Amino acid sequence: MNEFKTHFAALLFLLLAACGQQASEPLTEPPLAGARIGGPFTLTDAKGQTVRDTDFAGKYRVMYFGYTFCPDVCPIDMQNIGAGLKQFEASDPALAAKVVPIFITVDPARDTPAVVGEFVANFHPRAVGLTGSQEAITAVLKSYAGMATKRDSPNPDAYLVDHTRITYLMGPEGQPIALIPADESPQAVVDVLKRWVR
């Protein structure tokens, strides 16, 4: 838990530093430039194939962590991500083609490859759903300064998972660029993509 607090404090500092810039000063460097966020991963896609972070080399990645049994925020955020990317495709098709939305489950016990595949298909045709072993999910969450905690439930199949609600825009080399306010609206997603995708 202390490690999570350290990651969160560092992320909060970066956000506050970006917010502290004067409105007259254009932001020329990405807000998360130099942050220790992201890293290698080996997970499983909807077809049961092994997927590595290097498979997305050269692409901008919209990284979202959630779970398919989530009753509220995850579907809303994914809807905003998918709709925002569709808007970006309509206005800037060549740039939008460089963006891959990636959903990584925090609940691998229930989110099998088929389940994550069916879930992400509801939001965007190019969305990638990833799952894996609990160890692999825990490792990738840690590298993205995230956390997930399963709530106790009398029904072992109907539990909820508390998790960080952060959406990252990662660059073509896997570098962190900016946070995407996917909890706000599709337009908020579009605004970040238009600002940083080149």
Salt bridges, closest charged atoms under 4 A:
GLU3 OE2 - LYS142 NZ 3.23
ASP77 OD1 - ARG165 NH2 2.75
GLU89 OE2 - HIS124 NE2 3.01
GLU89 OE2 - ARG126 NH2 2.97
ASP92 OD2 - LYS194 NZ 2.64
ASP107 OD2 - ARG110 NE 2.65
ASP162 OD1 - ARG151 NE 3.00
